[in-house]
Amino acid sequence: MPPGKELPALGALVSGEVYWHDDRNHQVRVRLDEWQQADG
């Protein structure tokens, strides 16, 4: 999570991109569109 950003509320609808995943332990990393727009 980028510094200074907050997690979306539980149950919030979000959109973004999965940019990393690990099949072995079922982890994913997601880049939220909202975070991208705030930075650029």
C-alpha positions in Angstrom: 0.0 0.0 0.0 1.4 3.4 -0.9 2.4 5.7 2.0 -0.4 8.1 3.0 -3.1 6.0 1.4 -6.0 4.4 3.2 -7.6 1.0 2.5 -11.1 1.1 1.0 -14.0 0.4 3.4 -15.1 -3.2 3.9 -17.6 -4.0 1.1 -16.6 -1.1 -1.1 -16.5 -1.8 -4.9 -13.0 -1.1 -6.3 -11.2 -1.5 -9.6 -7.6 -2.1 -10.3 -5.0 -4.5 -11.6 -3.5 -7.6 -10.1 0.2 -7.2 -10.7 1.7 -10.1 -8.8 0.4 -13.5 -7.5 1.9 -16.5 -5.8 0.0 -19.8 -6.4 1.9 -21.5 -3.7 0.4 -19.5 -0.8 -2.6 -17.8 -2.6 -1.3 -14.2 -2.2 -2.0 -11.4 -4.7 -0.9 -7.8 -4.9 -3.3 -5.4 -6.4 -2.8 -1.8 -7.6 -6.0 0.1 -7.2 -7.1 2.6 -9.9 -8.0 5.1 -7.2 -4.3 5.1 -6.0 -3.0 5.5 -9.5 -5.2 8.6 -10.2 -4.2 10.3 -7.0 -0.5 9.9 -7.9 -0.7 11.1 -11.5 
